[in-house]
């Protein structure tokens, strides 16, 4: 997935007032506790990208 797609996942999958993921409820009708698997995956992708950019800058 591209970086904009990862940011979109993070912008939609946010905690609801009840502690469940608002994105999972809206898109799939699932009650998933926040942080859901999509948020965890997207956060890891963002961290990998940031680490790669940082390490490439050190060369």
N, C-alpha and C positions, 0 to 999 in steps of 0.2 A: 504494500500500500504506500501511497505517497504521503508526504508530510501534511498537505492540506486535509487529506482524508483522515489522518490520525487526529489532527486538531478538531475536525468535525465530530468525531466520536467523543472526544473529551468534552466538547461543548454541549453535546446532547445528553450524555450519560452523567447526570448530576444528581446529588442526593435530593430526594423529595422531602417534604415536611414530615412524612411518616417513617423516614429512614430507608426507604426502598429507592432503587434507581429509577429516576423519572424516564430515562430513555428506554429502558427495557419494558417498562409499563406501556409507554406510548407506541413503541414500534412493534412489540411482540405480545403485549398483554401478559407479560410475566412479572411476578413479584420477586425481584431479585434484591437481596440486601446490597446496600452501597458500601464499599466499592464493588461493582460487579466485575465479571471476567473481562468485559470489553474495556473497562477503565484500567484494569490492571495491565492488560496487554498493551493498550495505547500508551500508558505511562512508561512501560518498559521500552517501547519503540522510540519514544521521545528522548529518553535517557541515553539510549544507544546512539542516536543521531547526534545529540549534544556531545557525547564523549568522543565520537569520531571526529567531529569538527574541532574539538579542543586538541586532540592528539595530532591531527593533521596540521594544526597551527604551530605546534612545537617543532615541526621538522624544518 
